[in-house]
Amino acid sequence: MNRTKGDEEEYWNSSKFKAFTFDDEDDELSQLKESKRAVNSLRDFVDDDDDEDLERVSWSGEPVGSRTRPGSFQSLSDALSDTPAKSYAPELGRPKGEYRDYSNEWSPSDTVRRLRKGKVCSLERFRSLQDKLQLLEEAVSMHDGNVITAVLIFLKRTLSKEILFRELEVRQIALRHFIHFLKEIGDQKLLLDLFKFLDRTEELALSHYREHLNIQDPEKRKEFLKTCIGLPFSAEDSAHIQDHYTLLERQIIIEANDRHLESAGQTEIFRKHPRKASILNMPLVTTLFYSCFYHYMEAEGTFSSPINLKKTFKIPDKQYVLTALAARAKLRAWHDVDALFTTKNWLGYTKKRAPIGFHRVVEILHKNSAPVQILQEYVNLVEDVDTKLNLATKFKCHDVVIDTCRDLKDRQQLLAYRSKVDKGSAEEEKIDTILSSSQIRWKN
């Protein structure tokens, strides 16, 4: 996709484009690996985490693309004006009112220094390839991302593609800036041509893969992803591509079936809890949560079964349990929550086990307004005594606090807690009974 000068100026001035830094690594896999990375952030369903907003800076220490530096030019057209900038200092020997154009006397080094200071100057006088390359090398030596990008835009406009690629190949810093620039303005065609020239097959494959983001129709996007499966990715990335295709394939089937069930109005879960959005193109973790919410009891053989998703995408037990708990607790399906943590040994004895830790279970249950009786059951399963007491106190699980203080033979802590329960309540009576017992040998 060819870009006009106006598009390039929009790149320069718009704050929506992220800046390039010399230390950046390629971040294209952030989209490619979305499904697996999303699974690793399952606690987003139960915790609100603040996002970090990191400012990226150039070697000069200023934010690349920043327009706040004193003297910086306000637009690309100001900096790269086609009309040579004039110096209005009158020259000796000339009649008053006549002015001389000094811009033709500026060397590449002078021009780059003026650009860095935000001064208006034209690059059009640099017509020979030698002058243009010297201009680029001077810009790189300044370590200023703005100036390098300005010169690259000029070279892109005035050099043939073949010559530009050949010269950038032996100038790696400038090449990295140019690749980043093309990614930001979305010039996929030129980027693909560049990767072909450089014989960077994996990056070529990644650039091809990125085009799926522009395909809105789910079926067409699925078919496009299928064409990406055989491209020369690394083994790990090939697996992510396959997962992405498989996930979208599942989502299309689930979406069509659920839309039909919801419109028919005969399925209780959809009547009580209408869907708020389509499942299409959602991350794996969202799909798993959706499946645990609407299709929890389905047989493993169905595409929408949570167990089927778990096995297909190799979701670890800890991640699966956390998502299933969040979904079933939101529905207040306490029997399902109990079953989720109940295991049976070969002798038939049952035991509660939580791969995420019972303290996390308690937090999630409380967030979903679980009854005190259920909270107390899981608080009691917390092994660390201090953690148990803190949780029980925080969530007013009085019986757990009272029983734990009794077991610890901590009379002082029990007396202190007595002041926190209601006067004349069953809890106060229970505390008094324990305190008056002669069977307990208090430690304090």
C-alpha positions as CSV (number, residue, x, y, z in Angstrom):
1,M,0.0,0.0,0.0
2,N,1.6,3.2,-1.2
3,R,1.6,6.2,1.2
4,T,1.4,9.8,0.2
5,K,3.4,12.6,1.7
6,G,0.4,13.6,3.7
7,D,0.2,10.1,5.2
8,E,3.9,10.3,6.2
9,E,3.2,13.7,7.8
10,E,0.4,12.2,9.7
11,Y,2.8,9.6,11.0
12,W,5.2,12.3,12.1
13,N,2.7,14.4,14.0
14,S,0.1,11.9,15.3
15,S,0.5,10.8,18.9
16,K,-1.2,7.5,18.1
17,F,2.0,6.0,16.6
18,K,4.4,4.5,19.0
19,A,8.0,5.6,18.9
20,F,10.9,3.5,17.8
21,T,13.7,3.0,20.3
22,F,17.2,1.7,19.6
23,D,16.7,-0.9,22.3
24,D,13.3,-2.2,21.1
25,E,12.9,-5.8,20.1
26,D,10.2,-6.8,17.5
27,D,6.9,-7.0,19.2
28,E,4.9,-8.6,16.5
29,L,4.5,-11.8,18.4
30,S,2.3,-10.0,20.9
31,Q,-0.6,-10.5,18.6
32,L,0.6,-13.9,17.3
33,K,0.9,-15.4,20.8
34,E,-2.3,-13.8,22.2
35,S,-4.1,-17.0,23.0
36,K,-1.3,-18.5,25.0
37,R,-0.2,-15.3,26.7
38,A,-3.8,-14.6,27.6
39,V,-4.1,-17.9,29.4
40,N,-1.1,-16.9,31.5
41,S,-3.0,-13.8,32.7
42,L,-6.1,-15.6,34.0
43,R,-6.2,-13.7,37.2
44,D,-7.4,-10.7,35.2
45,F,-10.9,-12.3,35.6
46,V,-10.7,-11.9,39.4
47,D,-8.2,-9.0,39.9
48,D,-7.9,-5.5,38.5
49,D,-4.3,-4.9,37.7
50,D,-3.0,-1.5,36.7
51,D,-1.3,-1.4,33.3
52,E,2.1,0.1,33.1
53,D,2.5,3.0,30.7
54,L,6.2,3.1,29.8
55,E,7.6,6.0,27.9
56,R,10.1,5.0,25.3
57,V,13.1,7.2,24.7
58,S,15.8,7.6,22.0
59,W,19.5,7.6,22.7
60,S,19.3,11.4,23.1
61,G,17.1,10.8,26.2
62,E,14.1,12.6,24.6
63,P,10.9,10.6,23.8
64,V,11.2,9.7,20.1
65,G,8.6,11.7,18.2
66,S,8.2,14.1,21.2
67,R,7.1,17.6,20.2
68,T,7.8,19.0,23.6
69,R,11.5,19.6,23.2
70,P,12.3,23.3,22.9
71,G,12.8,24.4,19.3
72,S,11.4,21.2,17.8
73,F,9.6,21.7,14.5
74,Q,5.8,21.5,14.6
75,S,5.2,19.4,11.4
76,L,7.0,17.3,8.9
77,S,6.3,19.9,6.2
78,D,7.9,22.6,8.3
79,A,11.1,20.6,8.7
80,L,11.3,19.2,5.1
81,S,9.9,22.2,3.2
82,D,10.3,22.0,-0.6
83,T,11.0,25.7,-0.5
84,P,14.6,26.4,0.6
85,A,14.7,28.2,3.9
86,K,15.9,31.8,3.7
87,S,18.3,33.6,6.0
88,Y,17.1,37.2,6.4
89,A,20.3,38.7,7.6
90,P,21.2,41.2,4.9
91,E,24.5,40.6,3.2
92,L,27.2,43.3,3.0
93,G,27.4,45.0,-0.4
94,R,23.8,44.1,-1.4
95,P,21.1,46.8,-1.7
96,K,18.8,46.9,1.3
97,G,15.9,44.6,0.8
98,E,17.9,41.9,-1.1
99,Y,18.5,38.6,0.7
100,R,20.7,35.7,0.0
101,D,19.6,32.0,0.3
102,Y,22.2,30.3,2.5
103,S,20.5,26.8,2.5
104,N,22.5,25.7,-0.6
105,E,25.7,26.2,1.4
106,W,24.7,23.8,4.2
107,S,26.6,20.5,4.4
108,P,24.9,17.3,5.3
109,S,26.3,17.7,8.8
110,D,25.0,21.3,9.1
111,T,21.6,20.2,7.8
112,V,21.3,17.4,10.3
113,R,22.2,19.7,13.2
114,R,19.6,22.1,12.1
115,L,17.0,19.3,11.9
116,R,17.9,18.2,15.3
117,K,17.4,21.7,16.7
118,G,14.0,21.9,15.0
119,K,15.1,24.4,12.4
120,V,13.4,24.7,9.0
121,C,15.5,23.3,6.2
122,S,15.1,21.6,2.8
123,L,16.6,18.3,1.8
124,E,15.9,18.8,-1.9
125,R,19.3,20.2,-2.7
126,F,20.9,16.8,-1.9
127,R,20.5,15.2,-5.3
128,S,23.3,12.8,-5.7
129,L,23.3,9.4,-4.1
130,Q,26.5,10.2,-2.3
131,D,25.1,13.3,-0.7
132,K,21.9,11.5,0.3
133,L,23.8,8.6,2.0
134,Q,26.1,11.1,3.8
135,L,23.0,12.8,5.0
136,L,21.7,9.5,6.4
137,E,25.0,8.6,8.0
138,E,25.2,12.0,9.7
139,A,21.6,11.5,11.0
140,V,22.5,8.1,12.4
141,S,25.6,9.5,14.1
142,M,23.4,12.0,16.0
143,H,21.5,9.1,17.6
144,D,18.2,11.1,17.2
145,G,15.2,9.0,16.1
146,N,13.3,12.0,14.8
147,V,16.1,13.1,12.4
148,I,16.8,9.6,11.2
149,T,13.1,9.1,10.3
150,A,13.0,12.5,8.6
151,V,15.9,11.6,6.4
152,L,14.5,8.1,5.7
153,I,11.2,9.6,4.5
154,F,13.2,11.8,2.1
155,L,15.2,8.8,0.8
156,K,12.0,6.8,0.4
157,R,10.6,9.5,-1.8
158,T,13.6,10.2,-3.9
159,L,15.4,6.9,-4.3
160,S,14.3,3.8,-6.2
161,K,13.2,0.9,-4.1
162,E,16.1,-1.3,-5.2
163,I,18.8,1.3,-4.4
164,L,17.1,2.2,-1.0
165,F,17.0,-1.4,0.1
166,R,20.6,-2.1,-1.0
167,E,21.9,0.8,1.0
168,L,19.8,0.1,4.1
169,E,21.0,-3.5,4.1
170,V,24.5,-2.3,5.1
171,R,23.2,0.3,7.6
172,Q,21.5,-1.8,10.3
173,I,20.5,1.1,12.6
174,A,18.8,3.0,9.7
175,L,17.3,-0.3,8.5
176,R,15.7,-0.9,11.9
177,H,14.2,2.6,11.9
178,F,12.9,2.1,8.4
179,I,11.2,-1.2,9.2
180,H,9.6,0.3,12.3
181,F,8.4,3.3,10.3
182,L,6.8,1.0,7.6
183,K,5.1,-1.0,10.3
184,E,3.7,2.1,12.0
185,I,2.3,3.6,8.8
186,G,1.0,0.2,7.7
187,D,2.9,0.0,4.4
188,Q,2.7,-3.7,4.2
189,K,3.5,-4.0,0.5
190,L,6.8,-2.1,0.8
191,L,7.6,-4.0,4.0
192,L,7.0,-7.4,2.4
193,D,9.2,-6.3,-0.6
194,L,12.0,-5.3,1.9
195,F,11.9,-8.6,3.7
196,K,12.0,-10.5,0.4
197,F,15.0,-8.5,-0.6
198,L,16.7,-9.2,2.7
199,D,15.8,-12.8,2.6
200,R,14.3,-12.6,6.1
201,T,11.7,-15.4,5.6
202,E,10.4,-15.5,9.2
203,E,9.7,-11.8,9.3
204,L,8.1,-12.1,5.9
205,A,5.9,-14.7,7.3
206,L,5.0,-12.6,10.3
207,S,4.2,-9.6,8.1
208,H,1.9,-11.9,6.1
209,Y,0.3,-13.2,9.3
210,R,-0.4,-9.6,10.5
211,E,-2.7,-9.1,7.5
212,H,-5.4,-11.2,9.3
213,L,-6.0,-8.2,11.5
214,N,-7.5,-6.4,8.5
215,I,-10.0,-9.2,7.7
216,Q,-13.3,-8.7,9.5
217,D,-15.3,-11.7,8.2
218,P,-14.7,-14.7,10.5
219,E,-14.8,-17.3,7.8
220,K,-12.4,-15.4,5.5
221,R,-10.1,-14.7,8.5
222,K,-10.1,-18.4,9.3
223,E,-9.2,-19.4,5.7
224,F,-6.4,-16.8,5.7
225,L,-5.0,-18.2,9.0
226,K,-5.0,-21.6,7.4
227,T,-2.7,-20.3,4.6
228,C,-0.3,-19.1,7.3
229,I,0.2,-22.6,8.9
230,G,2.7,-23.7,6.3
231,L,4.8,-20.5,6.4
232,P,8.4,-20.6,7.6
233,F,7.9,-19.8,11.3
234,S,9.9,-21.1,14.1
235,A,8.5,-24.3,15.7
236,E,7.1,-22.4,18.6
237,D,5.5,-19.8,16.5
238,S,4.1,-22.5,14.1
239,A,2.3,-24.0,17.1
240,H,0.8,-20.6,18.0
241,I,-0.4,-20.1,14.5
242,Q,-2.1,-23.6,14.6
243,D,-3.7,-22.7,17.9
244,H,-5.0,-19.5,16.6
245,Y,-6.6,-21.2,13.6
246,T,-8.0,-24.0,15.7
247,L,-9.4,-21.5,18.2
248,L,-11.2,-19.4,15.6
249,E,-12.5,-22.5,14.0
250,R,-14.1,-23.6,17.3
251,Q,-15.4,-20.1,18.0
252,I,-17.3,-20.0,14.7
253,I,-19.0,-23.3,15.5
254,I,-19.8,-22.2,19.1
255,E,-21.1,-18.8,18.0
256,A,-23.4,-20.2,15.4
257,N,-24.9,-22.8,17.8
258,D,-25.3,-20.4,20.7
259,R,-26.8,-17.7,18.6
260,H,-29.5,-20.2,17.5
261,L,-30.1,-21.4,21.1
262,E,-30.4,-17.8,22.4
263,S,-32.8,-16.8,19.7
264,A,-35.0,-19.9,20.2
265,G,-35.4,-18.9,23.9
266,Q,-35.6,-22.5,25.1
267,T,-32.3,-22.7,27.0
268,E,-32.4,-21.5,30.6
269,I,-28.9,-20.3,30.8
270,F,-29.3,-18.0,27.9
271,R,-32.7,-16.7,29.1
272,K,-31.3,-15.9,32.6
273,H,-28.0,-14.6,31.4
274,P,-28.2,-13.2,27.8
275,R,-24.8,-12.9,26.1
276,K,-23.2,-9.5,26.1
277,A,-21.0,-10.0,23.1
278,S,-19.9,-12.5,20.4
279,I,-17.3,-15.0,21.2
280,L,-15.6,-14.6,17.8
281,N,-12.0,-13.5,17.8
282,M,-11.8,-13.5,21.6
283,P,-8.6,-14.8,23.4
284,L,-8.4,-18.3,24.6
285,V,-8.9,-17.3,28.2
286,T,-12.1,-15.5,27.3
287,T,-13.3,-18.5,25.4
288,L,-12.6,-20.8,28.3
289,F,-14.5,-18.5,30.7
290,Y,-17.4,-18.4,28.3
291,S,-17.4,-22.2,27.9
292,C,-17.4,-22.6,31.7
293,F,-20.2,-20.1,32.1
294,Y,-22.6,-21.4,29.3
295,H,-21.4,-25.0,28.6
296,Y,-20.0,-26.3,31.9
297,M,-21.7,-29.7,32.0
298,E,-21.4,-30.6,28.3
299,A,-19.7,-33.8,27.3
300,E,-16.0,-33.8,26.4
301,G,-16.8,-34.6,22.8
302,T,-18.4,-31.3,22.0
303,F,-16.4,-28.3,20.8
304,S,-17.8,-26.0,23.4
305,S,-17.0,-28.3,26.4
306,P,-14.5,-26.7,28.8
307,I,-12.7,-30.0,29.2
308,N,-12.4,-30.3,25.5
309,L,-10.8,-26.8,25.3
310,K,-8.5,-27.7,28.2
311,K,-7.2,-30.8,26.5
312,T,-7.0,-29.3,23.0
313,F,-5.0,-26.2,24.1
314,K,-3.1,-28.0,26.9
315,I,-4.3,-25.6,29.6
316,P,-2.7,-26.4,32.9
317,D,-4.8,-27.5,35.9
318,K,-4.1,-24.3,37.8
319,Q,-5.3,-22.0,35.0
320,Y,-8.3,-24.1,34.2
321,V,-9.4,-24.3,37.9
322,L,-9.1,-20.5,38.3
323,T,-11.2,-19.8,35.2
324,A,-13.8,-22.4,36.0
325,L,-14.1,-21.1,39.6
326,A,-14.5,-17.5,38.4
327,A,-17.3,-18.6,36.0
328,R,-19.2,-20.9,38.3
329,A,-18.9,-18.5,41.3
330,K,-20.3,-15.7,39.1
331,L,-23.4,-17.9,38.5
332,R,-23.5,-18.7,42.2
333,A,-23.3,-22.4,41.3
334,W,-21.9,-23.4,44.7
335,H,-22.4,-27.1,44.1
336,D,-20.1,-26.9,41.0
337,V,-17.6,-25.0,43.0
338,D,-17.6,-27.7,45.7
339,A,-17.2,-30.4,43.0
340,L,-14.3,-28.5,41.4
341,F,-12.2,-29.0,44.5
342,T,-13.3,-32.4,45.6
343,T,-11.1,-35.3,44.8
344,K,-11.5,-39.0,45.6
345,N,-8.7,-41.5,46.2
346,W,-8.6,-45.2,45.2
347,L,-10.2,-46.2,48.5
348,G,-13.2,-43.9,47.8
349,Y,-12.3,-41.2,50.4
350,T,-12.9,-37.6,49.3
351,K,-10.6,-34.7,50.0
352,K,-10.6,-31.0,49.1
353,R,-7.6,-29.9,46.9
354,A,-7.0,-26.5,45.3
355,P,-4.0,-26.1,42.9
356,I,-4.5,-22.3,43.2
357,G,-4.4,-22.3,47.0
358,F,-7.5,-22.0,49.2
359,H,-6.7,-18.4,50.1
360,R,-7.3,-17.5,46.4
361,V,-10.5,-19.5,46.4
362,V,-11.8,-17.6,49.4
363,E,-11.0,-14.2,47.8
364,I,-12.8,-15.2,44.6
365,L,-15.8,-16.6,46.5
366,H,-16.1,-13.4,48.5
367,K,-15.9,-11.3,45.4
368,N,-18.9,-13.2,44.1
369,S,-20.9,-12.7,47.3
370,A,-20.7,-16.3,48.5
371,P,-22.7,-17.0,51.7
372,V,-20.8,-17.0,55.0
373,Q,-21.3,-20.7,55.5
374,I,-19.5,-21.4,52.2
375,L,-16.8,-18.9,52.9
376,Q,-16.2,-20.4,56.3
377,E,-15.8,-23.9,54.8
378,Y,-13.0,-22.7,52.5
379,V,-11.3,-20.4,55.1
380,N,-11.0,-23.5,57.3
381,L,-9.1,-25.2,54.5
382,V,-6.3,-22.6,54.5
383,E,-3.3,-24.2,56.0
384,D,-1.3,-21.2,57.2
385,V,-2.9,-20.2,60.6
386,D,-2.0,-16.5,60.3
387,T,-3.5,-16.3,56.8
388,K,-6.6,-18.2,58.0
389,L,-7.1,-15.8,60.9
390,N,-6.6,-12.7,58.7
391,L,-9.1,-14.0,56.1
392,A,-11.7,-15.1,58.7
393,T,-11.5,-11.7,60.4
394,K,-11.6,-9.8,57.1
395,F,-14.7,-11.6,55.9
396,K,-16.4,-11.9,59.3
397,C,-16.2,-15.7,59.5
398,H,-16.7,-15.6,63.3
399,D,-16.8,-19.3,64.0
400,V,-13.5,-19.8,62.2
401,V,-11.8,-17.0,64.3
402,I,-13.3,-18.3,67.6
403,D,-12.4,-21.9,66.9
404,T,-8.8,-21.0,65.8
405,C,-8.2,-18.9,68.9
406,R,-9.4,-21.8,71.0
407,D,-7.2,-24.3,69.3
408,L,-4.2,-21.9,69.7
409,K,-5.2,-21.5,73.4
410,D,-4.9,-17.7,72.8
411,R,-7.1,-16.2,75.5
412,Q,-6.0,-12.6,74.8
413,Q,-6.8,-12.7,71.1
414,L,-10.2,-14.3,71.9
415,L,-11.0,-11.6,74.4
416,A,-10.0,-8.9,71.8
417,Y,-12.3,-10.6,69.2
418,R,-15.2,-10.6,71.7
419,S,-15.5,-6.9,71.4
420,K,-16.0,-7.2,67.6
421,V,-19.1,-9.4,67.6
422,D,-22.6,-8.2,68.3
423,K,-23.8,-7.9,71.9
424,G,-26.0,-10.8,72.9
425,S,-25.2,-12.7,69.7
426,A,-24.6,-16.5,69.4
427,E,-20.9,-15.7,68.7
428,E,-20.5,-13.7,72.0
429,E,-22.2,-16.6,73.9
430,K,-19.9,-19.1,72.3
431,I,-16.8,-17.0,73.2
432,D,-18.0,-16.7,76.8
433,T,-18.5,-20.5,77.1
434,I,-15.0,-21.1,75.8
435,L,-13.4,-18.5,78.1
436,S,-15.1,-20.0,81.2
437,S,-14.1,-23.6,80.3
438,S,-11.8,-25.2,82.8
439,Q,-10.7,-27.8,80.3
440,I,-8.5,-25.4,78.3
441,R,-4.9,-24.5,79.4
442,W,-4.5,-21.0,78.0
443,K,-1.1,-19.9,77.0
444,N,-1.7,-16.3,78.0
